[in-house]
Amino acid sequence: MEQSQITKIAWDLNEQTQNRYELVYQIAELAKRMIDEAQMRKPIDDFGDYETTFDSSTKKEKPIQQAIIIKATEHNDGELVG
């Protein structure tokens, strides 16, 4: 997803919410939970280190963007955003 699209989604979500501080908190918590769940799914090798397999469901570099999209979808009653 392009940066301008995620910015528009975040802007629209921000404009439609009643409590912006709560929205920011919810997005941060959702992103943290997504990262934690992705880490738990990674298999551990024989030495106890996490393997460096790529998990396409949660990309490390974009958990906030993914959380914003999820929150926007929840806010729009499950409709696709974009």
C-alpha positions, 0 to 999 in steps of 0.5 A, a space after each residue: 500500500 502506498 504511503 499516500 493511501 495509508 495517510 488518507 486512511 489514517 486522516 479519515 479515521 482520525 476525522 471520524 473518531 470521537 476520542 483521538 487519544 483513545 484511537 492512538 492508544 488502540 492502534 498502538 496496542 493492536 500493532 504491539 499485539 500483532 508483533 507479539 503474535 508474529 514473534 510467538 509463531 516463529 519456530 525456535 531452532 536447536 540453539 534457542 534462537 528465533 529463526 529468521 523466516 519471513 512472516 508475510 502476515 505481519 511485516 516488521 516494518 509496517 505494523 502501525 500501518 496494518 493496525 491503522 487499516 484494521 481499525 479503519 475497517 472496524 470503524 467502517 463496519 467491515 467494509 474495505 478501506 482505501 
